[in-house]
Amino acid sequence: MGTTPDGRLIPPPQADERAMLESWLDFHRDTLALKCAGLDDGQLRLASVTPSSMSLLGLVQHMAVVERNWFQRVFAGQDMPPLSEAGDADGFTLAPDRGVDEVLALWRAEVARSREVTADASLDDTGKLSGREAEYLGGQVSLRWILVHMIEEYARHNGHADLLRESIDGTTGA
């Protein structure tokens, strides 16, 4: 596989379905990390535009919550405690005492756990939905669906991250 000028692995143009899905998900995970690289805690906490409180660090924490939800809770059926503050189920709001190192480590740990719980699974294996997700998706989703959803989730938030990063220091690009 080749790399982008900033060092991210380019997903292979020819691969089986599993390798393609996992490589695109990793590409988008790496993109989020890249958007945060070289910034200090204060910069990573800068909100986008009023009334939104979205920040780069908040996006990273949100994606840790999303990783945990879809891979551990839904797919693996594990009963997992929330990662973010009470009343902030989506994870965007940062606790004042939770710094950049802690949030990035939390996110990286959730990504590693996501890889662990899916390593030996088939794309057709399913996870059980509950609550809101079950209302609009039914009772189960396949690992294939979860991987595609996660690619979409990262891609959407990487668009937000592009704009946030540009507003902080002018850095643009994929």
C-alpha positions as CSV (number, residue, x, y, z in Angstrom):
1,M,0.0,0.0,0.0
2,G,1.1,3.5,-0.7
3,T,1.0,6.5,1.6
4,T,-0.3,10.0,1.4
5,P,2.2,12.8,1.7
6,D,1.3,13.1,5.4
7,G,2.0,9.4,6.0
8,R,-1.4,7.9,6.1
9,L,-1.8,4.5,4.5
10,I,-3.9,4.6,1.3
11,P,-6.6,1.9,1.2
12,P,-5.8,-0.6,-1.5
13,P,-7.6,-0.1,-4.8
14,Q,-7.9,-3.9,-5.1
15,A,-8.7,-6.0,-2.0
16,D,-11.3,-8.3,-0.6
17,E,-14.3,-6.8,1.1
18,R,-13.0,-7.2,4.7
19,A,-9.6,-5.7,3.9
20,M,-11.2,-2.8,2.0
21,L,-13.6,-1.9,4.8
22,E,-11.0,-2.1,7.5
23,S,-8.4,-0.1,5.6
24,W,-10.9,2.7,4.9
25,L,-11.9,2.7,8.5
26,D,-8.3,2.9,9.6
27,F,-7.7,5.7,7.0
28,H,-10.4,7.8,8.5
29,R,-9.2,7.0,12.1
30,D,-5.7,8.2,11.0
31,T,-7.3,11.3,9.4
32,L,-8.9,12.3,12.7
33,A,-5.6,11.9,14.5
34,L,-3.8,13.9,11.8
35,K,-6.3,16.8,12.3
36,C,-5.3,16.9,16.0
37,A,-1.5,16.6,15.5
38,G,0.7,19.4,16.6
39,L,-2.0,21.3,18.6
40,D,-2.0,21.9,22.3
41,D,-4.8,21.2,24.8
42,G,-6.2,24.8,24.5
43,Q,-6.3,24.7,20.7
44,L,-7.9,21.2,20.7
45,R,-10.6,22.6,23.0
46,L,-11.5,25.6,20.8
47,A,-15.2,25.5,19.8
48,S,-16.3,25.8,16.2
49,V,-18.9,28.5,15.9
50,T,-21.8,29.6,18.1
51,P,-24.0,27.9,19.2
52,S,-21.9,24.7,18.7
53,S,-19.5,23.7,21.4
54,M,-17.9,21.1,19.0
55,S,-14.1,21.0,19.3
56,L,-11.4,18.7,17.9
57,L,-10.8,17.1,21.2
58,G,-14.6,16.7,21.7
59,L,-14.7,14.9,18.3
60,V,-12.0,12.5,19.4
61,Q,-13.9,11.8,22.7
62,H,-17.1,11.4,20.7
63,M,-15.5,8.8,18.4
64,A,-14.2,6.9,21.5
65,V,-17.9,6.7,22.6
66,V,-19.0,5.6,19.1
67,E,-16.3,3.0,18.9
68,R,-17.3,1.6,22.3
69,N,-21.0,1.6,21.4
70,W,-20.9,-0.1,18.1
71,F,-18.1,-2.6,18.5
72,Q,-18.2,-3.5,22.2
73,R,-21.8,-2.9,23.2
74,V,-23.7,-3.7,20.0
75,F,-21.4,-6.2,18.3
76,A,-19.8,-8.0,21.2
77,G,-22.8,-7.6,23.5
78,Q,-20.7,-6.3,26.4
79,D,-22.2,-4.2,29.1
80,M,-19.9,-1.2,29.0
81,P,-20.0,1.9,31.3
82,P,-20.2,5.3,29.6
83,L,-17.0,7.1,28.7
84,S,-18.2,10.7,29.0
85,E,-19.7,12.8,31.6
86,A,-23.2,12.1,32.9
87,G,-25.8,13.7,30.7
88,D,-23.5,13.7,27.7
89,A,-24.3,10.4,26.0
90,D,-22.7,11.5,22.7
91,G,-19.4,12.4,24.3
92,F,-18.8,15.8,22.7
93,T,-18.6,17.7,26.0
94,L,-15.2,17.6,27.7
95,A,-14.6,17.5,31.4
96,P,-12.3,20.5,32.3
97,D,-9.9,18.1,34.0
98,R,-9.7,15.6,31.1
99,G,-6.7,16.6,29.0
100,V,-5.5,15.8,25.5
101,D,-3.3,12.9,26.5
102,E,-6.1,11.2,28.4
103,V,-8.7,11.7,25.6
104,L,-6.3,10.5,22.9
105,A,-5.3,7.5,25.0
106,L,-9.0,6.7,25.7
107,W,-9.8,6.8,21.9
108,R,-6.8,4.7,20.9
109,A,-7.7,2.1,23.5
110,E,-11.3,2.0,22.2
111,V,-10.0,1.5,18.6
112,A,-7.7,-1.3,19.8
113,R,-10.7,-3.0,21.6
114,S,-12.8,-2.6,18.5
115,R,-10.1,-4.4,16.5
116,E,-9.9,-7.1,19.1
117,V,-13.6,-7.9,19.3
118,T,-13.9,-8.1,15.5
119,A,-10.6,-9.9,14.6
120,D,-12.1,-13.4,14.2
121,A,-15.6,-12.4,13.3
122,S,-17.3,-12.8,9.9
123,L,-18.8,-9.8,8.2
124,D,-22.1,-11.6,8.4
125,D,-21.9,-12.0,12.2
126,T,-24.4,-9.8,14.0
127,G,-24.7,-7.7,17.1
128,K,-27.9,-7.0,19.0
129,L,-29.4,-3.5,19.0
130,S,-31.3,-2.0,21.9
131,G,-33.0,1.3,22.7
132,R,-33.1,4.0,20.0
133,E,-31.1,2.0,17.5
134,A,-33.4,-1.0,17.7
135,E,-36.4,1.3,17.0
136,Y,-35.2,2.3,13.6
137,L,-32.9,-0.5,12.6
138,G,-34.6,-3.6,14.0
139,G,-33.0,-6.1,16.3
140,Q,-29.6,-6.9,14.7
141,V,-26.9,-5.5,12.5
142,S,-24.1,-7.3,10.8
143,L,-20.4,-6.5,11.3
144,R,-20.4,-5.4,7.6
145,W,-23.1,-2.8,8.4
146,I,-21.2,-1.6,11.5
147,L,-18.0,-1.1,9.5
148,V,-19.7,0.8,6.8
149,H,-21.5,3.0,9.4
150,M,-18.2,3.7,11.2
151,I,-16.6,4.7,7.9
152,E,-19.5,7.1,7.4
153,E,-19.3,8.4,11.0
154,Y,-15.6,9.2,10.8
155,A,-15.9,10.7,7.3
156,R,-18.7,13.0,8.4
157,H,-16.8,14.1,11.5
158,N,-13.5,14.4,9.6
159,G,-15.3,17.1,7.6
160,H,-16.0,18.9,10.8
161,A,-12.4,18.4,11.9
162,D,-11.2,20.0,8.6
163,L,-13.1,23.1,9.3
164,L,-12.1,23.2,13.0
165,R,-8.4,22.8,12.2
166,E,-8.5,25.4,9.5
167,S,-10.1,27.9,11.9
168,I,-7.4,27.2,14.5
169,D,-4.2,27.6,12.5
170,G,-5.2,27.7,8.8
171,T,-4.1,24.1,8.1
172,T,-6.2,22.5,5.3
173,G,-6.1,19.3,3.4
174,A,-7.2,15.7,3.6
